[in-house]
């Protein structure tokens, strides 16, 4: 029953609390957004639209309460899409209200000119135009508005009407570009979330204090940049944030794997000692860690841990070959006590022949039973 075997090992690590903490920080910004812009949405789109915005935010909180960060980040992206869309629709509705108001005031030339200036100087209108309007058209609007105040009241009124028509067309064209950009950003959100998920799944607890602090600082910066990119609906920034998150994961993944291998060596070595073995350690030229263990009078064990893999090669046995399975299962128990779950994927010639009561519910043994 002795001979070579293979097993899969991994540390029991749950990234959920850290990812939920990230999601809470993100979700707080949506609460702030509702405080800042909710009144605009409610005023121009009605309470139903405002309730939809609040419900989208509440869905994120519900996922946080349920402890489900995957669904939470999906709901978080959906919520931003809805909030941004409602905000644009509220702007359109606001402009429509303003347009209807202007129609009633066109009889007074000075009032119309004042409306032109108010519409032009609106912070929200300028934000849309400066980002999405054609630069030449923006220059023409500014020039024609300066000229609109010259002439008789009738001429001023006519100029203002022409200017408003041109302004409305420019706003609609800019808003259309904004909607198209929003769709493009939405299409990139799954990739961004996948990069966030991969980074959040890294077991940073295995890193040194200095490396752990470095990762935490870079992670915060990358997440904040991603948040700003989503809020601004900036395609290039979203793509850049996704690449940065992927690079950060790749860079620290290698460090964590190296730390994980060293931690695995410590745990295996301690578990072997806990099973009564004397253990010696050596390294192969390819970085493989070899633990050679022996116990008086005839028991022996050999464990090989190769870099870049979670597979352990075991050779456990005695002269008579009667305790192989029990020795492996005893070793599994010792490993589990130290936070490592080990599943035997290939028992070789030593296979358990009868079902045995597991010593720990987190331990499973492969092979035929």
Secondary structure, 3 states (H helix, E strand, C coil): CCEEEEEEEEECCCCHHHHHHHHHHHHHHHHHHHHHHHHHHHHHHCHHHHHHHHHHHHHHHHHHHHCCHHHHHHHHHHHHHHHHHHHHHHHHHHHHHHHHHHHHHCCCHHHHHHHHHHHHHCHHHHHHHHHHCCHHHHHHHHHHHHHHCCCCHHHHHHHHHHHHHHHHHHHHHHHHHHHHHHHHHHHHHHHHHHHHHHHHCCCHHHCCHHHHHHHHHHHHHHHHHHHHHHHHCCHHHHHHHHHHHHHHHHHHHHHHHHHHHHHHHHHHHHHHHHCCCEEEEEECCCCCEEEEEEECCCEEEEEEECCCCCEEEEEEECCCCCCHHHHHHHHHHHHHHCCEEEEEEECCCCCCCCCCCCCCCCCCECCCC
